[in-house]
Amino acid sequence: MKRFNIAVLPGDGIGPEVMRASLAVLRAVESADLAFSFSEYPVGATHFRDTGEILPQRVVDECKRADAVFLSAIGLPDVRLADGTEVQPQIIVGLRKELDIYAAIRPIKLYPGVKSLLADVGKGINFVIVRENTEGLFASFNGGGSVKNEVATDTMVITRKGTERIARFAFALARERSGRPLDGRRVVTCVDKANVFRSLAFFRKVFDEVAGANQDIASEHALVDALSLHMVQNPSAFDVLVTENMFGDILSDLAAGLVGGLGLGPSAEIGDDHALFQPSHGSAPQLAGKNIANPMATILSGAMMVKWLGERHHHAAASLAARRIDAAVAWVIAEQKHLTPDLGGTSGTDAVADAVVAALARQNKMNMYEAAP
């Protein structure tokens, strides 16, 4: 049996609730060949308010020792630093730097049974945004400059190393996928503003160099403003989008709105040695304790974690478990019996998790793991 050690950071607001639901699903896919050890550590606005610690070094050390990090929603709007900013960015950016997790992956998938805001979704929506996670405009975090309360500046940082590795990651991901829904063609789209900014023209130049070494996968360019329009007009035309940090942050939230909202928005942050998995949504403190938060984004983030563990360790049981979770979520959504209010249902957080676990049990009974009906 392979046992994976997972560092669990439950976070704030609805974080502990959706994390509890997700851990129940992960326990449901344990088998004779696969097991998890979950170790919880306090990180978040609540911990900062109680202790004054932002990102304890002992927690960072445990995250580095773990096989993967599973983070729920963190941050509370009324818990702030002396300069008036929230503590959440300090934590997540700190973890990204400490773990060197440079590729942020945001799958955008319209599940059967979910009504899109778009009247016409063409041949379906199933693409991935690959966001460079350590450079770009976010490189100015805790930096930048200001002069006498009159002028403030932040600097865009684009490096050859950072761009090469995120572009290579995007092409490798496209190679694993089935292509865009429009025609099955595998395409990596470089999203930038190369017509205006020297830094992003450099991003495009380096991307093209990487594309030249990956000619089995098609490549194209899109300016970020035009891409925002085309994503809404023809979402079936996209497969893998790779972009700078801030652009990726904005586009991934826009894209989530096309497929049911952030409650169905999982994410992964992956580096060469470490990886962190978390839902795309915030801590929603107004929903905390009401058992109405949608746990699907966190459950699906857990599936991405198990998939990554399977690939990294060449562990077939973990890879199968990831596919099972995704299929079980699709099954529950398609049945329309156990959905939270954000998806038009009346079920609570725990009931949705129970439904996913029940779907996993049905898979076992039917010996059908690859897809929902």
N, C-alpha and C positions, 0 to 999 in steps of 0.2 A: 504493500500500500504506500502511496505517496501522500504525505501530509504537508500542506502548504501553510505557512505561518503568515497571517494577515494582520497588519496594523490597522485597527479600526478607530476612526476619529468621528464620533457621532455628531459633534457640532452643536448648533443652537437652533432655537425655534422648532420647526417641524423635523429638524435633522435627526434627533433620536428616534422619532416615530417611524420615519421612512427607513432608517437604518435597521431598526428592529424587524420590520417587515422583510427587508432584503436579506438579512441574515437567516431568517426562517426559510426563505427560498433556497439559499445556498446550502443549508443543512439538508434540504430535501433532495439534493442531487448528490450527496455523499454516497459512496458505495464501497465495495470491498477493495477497490483500486484507488479511491480518491477520498481524502478527508481534509478538513480545514481546522486550524487552531486560530481563534479570534482573540486578539489582545487589544482592549480598549484603552485609549489615552485621551486625557483632557486637553483639547485645543479649541479655541473659539472665543467669542465675545463674552460669554458667561464666565469662562475661566479667567479671562483678563480682568473682568469686573471684580471677581472674587480674590484674585491673587496678584494682579499687576503684571503677570507674565503674558507676553504676546506669543512667542513660539519657543517653548522651553527646549533647551539643547538636548535634554534626555529624550524628549519625544522625537526630535530629529534623528537622534542616534538609533532609536528603536525602528523608525521608519526605514532607515538605511539597512538595518539588519533583517527586516521582514522580506518575505518573498514578494509582497505587493502592499500598497496602501489603499485602503477603502475609506474615502472621506465623504461625509454627508454635508448638508448645507451648513454654512457658518456665517456669523455676523448678526448683529442686532443694531438697528438704526439709532437707538438711544444710548448705545455704549460707544463712546468716541475717545480719541486721543486728545491731548492738550491742544493740538492745532485744529481740532474740529472734524478731522477725518475719521472714517470708520476703521476699526481694527482688522476687518476681514482682508483687505488687500495686503496688509503687512504679513498675514499668515500665509495666504496662498502664494504670493509672489516669493516669500521666503522659502517655502517648500520647493517651489519650482527651481530656485537657484541652488538650494542645498542638494537636491536630487538630480539636477541637470536634466530635467524632463522637458525636452525641447519641442516635442511634437504633440500638439493638442488635437485630438480627433473628435469631431462632432458628427455622428451619423444623423442624416435627415431622411427618415423613412415614413411613408404614409401607410399605416397598417390598415388592412380591410376592416371596415366597421367604424373607422374614424372619419368624420366629415371634415374635409379641408375647407378653409376660408375661400379657396378658389372655386369658381363655378366650373371650371374645366381644368382637370389635372393631367390632361393628355393621356399618355400611356403609363402614368404613375409617377410617384416621387420616390427616388431612392438614390441619394448621392451623399457624399462625405466631404465635410470641410476640414482641411488639414491646416491648422493655424500654427505658425512659428511662435514658440511659447516663451522665448527668453530675450528676444531683441526687439526690433521695431520701435514704436513709440513707447512701449512699456519699459524700455531700457532706461528711460528717464525717471522711473519710479524712485522716489526718495532722492531724486537729483533735480535736474532742471535749474532754473535761475530766476531770481526776481530782484527788482531794483526799486527801493523806496515805495513799495506798495503801488507802483505805477506801471511796471512792466513785468511780465512773467513769460518764461520760455521753457520749452521741453525739446529734446533733441531726438530725432529719428536715427536709430543705429541699425545699419544693415551690414553684416560681415559676409565675406565669402564662405567661411566655414559654416556659419549658421544657415545660409541660404542653400549651400550644397547639400547639407544633411537633411534639411526639411524637404527639398525637392526630391532627393533620392528616396526618402520615406514615402512621398506621395506616389511616385512611380511604382514602388514595390507594393503599395496598397492597391493601386489600380490593377496590378497583375493578378491579385488574389480575387478580385471582384468579377462580376458578370457583365460589367459594362453599363452604360446608361440605359434607362428604360426605353428611350426613343427608338433605338435600333440595335442595342447590344454592343455598341462600339466602346472600347476602353479608351477613355480620354482624360488627360490631366490638364486642367485649366489653370493657368497662372493669372491670379487676380492682383492687379496693382494700379498705380496711377503714374505709369512710366512716361506719360506724355507731359508731365508737369514737374515731377520731383526727381532729382538726380539719384537720390538714394533708391528709389523704386525702379528707376531705369536700370540701375546696377542689379537689383533683385531680379529683374527680367533677364538681363544679360546672363547672369549665373544660371538661372533656371534653364535658359536655352542651351547652355553648355551641357547641363545634366540631361536634358531632353535628347541631345545628340547622341548620348551614350545609352539611351533607352528607346531606340526607334521601333521596338515592337509595340510600344504604347503610343497612341496619338497624343499630340500636345497642341495647345492653343493659348491665346492671350485674351484677357478681358479687362477693360478698365472697370474699377470698382463701382463707379456710378452706373455705368451701362449694365454691369452684371446684376446689380440690385434690381433693375427693371426686368432683365431677361429671366432672372430666377422666378419672378412672379408670373411673367407671361408664358414661359415655356420651361417649367421645372424638369420635365422629362429629358431635356437635352444635356443634363449634367451628370457627371460620374464622380470625379475627384477634383475638388477645388483646393489649390494651395495658395496661401496668402500670408501677408505680414500680420503681426500680432493684433493690432487695434482693428484692422479691417476684418480679421477673422472673428474677433469678439462681437462686432456689430452684425456681421452677416449671419452668424450662427443663430443669434436670437431672432432675426428676421425670418430665417429659414424654418426655425422651430414653429413659428406662427402659421406656417403652411401645412403642418402635419399634426395639429392638435395641441400645440403649445409646449411649454417647457416641462410640463408634467410627463411628457413622453420623450424628453431630451437627455439621453445619456451622454457621457463623455469619458475620454481617456486622455491621460497626459503621460507620454512615454519617452524614455531616454534609452541610452545604451545599456545602463545597468539597473535602473529603477523605473517604476511606473506607479501612477496614482490614478484612481478611478473615482468619479463623483458625478452626481446629477448636475445638469446645467442650471437648474433653478436656484433661487435664494432660499433663505431660512423662513420666510413668510411667518413672522411671529404672530400675526393676527389669526393664523390658523392653528397655532400650536395648542396641543392638548384637546383638540376637538375631534380627532380621529376622522378627519375629512381630507387630509392631504393625499395627493396621488403618489403612491410609492413606485410607479412603473419606471420613472427615470432612474431611480436608484437601483431597482431590480435589474434593469437593462445594463446599467453601469457595472453591476456585479457580474453579469454575463460577459461583458467585454473583458473584465478582469480575469475570469476563468479561461476565456479564449486565449488571452495573452499568456497566461501561465502554461496552458497546453502547448502553445507554439514555442515558448522559450525553453521548456523542459522536455519537449517532444513526448508529451504525455497524452495519449489517445483518450483516456477517460475524462480528462479535463476538457479537451476539445469537444467531446460528445456532450458533456454537461452544459457547456456554453450554448450549443445548438438546441439542446432540450429546453433551456430557460427561455430562449428567444421564441421557440415554437409554442411554449406554454403561454407566454404573454400574448402572442398573436391569437391563440385559441380563445383566451379570456376576452380579449377585445372584440373578436369576431362574434362571440356569443351574446355580447351586449347585456349580460345579466349582472355583472359585478364591475361597475365603473364608478369612479368618484365624481363629485359634482362638476368638476372642470370639464369632464367629457360627457356631461349630460346625464349621469347616473345618480344614484342615491346611496351607493355603498360607501363604507368607511375604509380607512387605510388598512386595518387588520383584515377586513373581509376580502379586499382585493388580493392581499397576500395569500390568504387562505385559498382563494380561488385559483391562484397560480400554482400553489402546492398541490391542490386537487387535480389540476390539469397535468401536472408532472406524474401523479399517481396513475392517471388514465393512460398516459404514455406507456408506463410500465406494463399496465394490464393489456394494452393493445400492441405492445412491442413496436410502437411507432414513434420515432424520435425526431424526425427531420422536419416536419412541417405540421402546421395546424390544418384542420379540415377547412 
